[in-house]
């Protein structure tokens, strides 16, 4: 008994929707950042599922590069969030106005 492609796609769609809901409803920069990462992982799951379904390794190679870019994004994003916190003492998006320090 194997798990079909549609199960993986439904799981990826649910994870992506949870990420979108987190980005649209939350005001904390860290939660928004984690929601974006959840959306990236949902897309990676889709790539791996199609790669396995089509018996082609290209999707898995693409996931490797997406994960490398996501790791760089985490480093830069957290540095920006820490800098904002040092200046504003809050990571609430509504309280941060980047045009005025």
Protein Blocks (a to p, Z undefined) as FASTA:
>chain_A
ZZdfklmmmmmmmmmmmmmmmmmmpmbfklmmmmmmmmmmmmmmmmmmmmmmnopaklmm
mmmmmmmmmmmmmmmmmmmmmmmmmmnopabfklpcfkbZZ
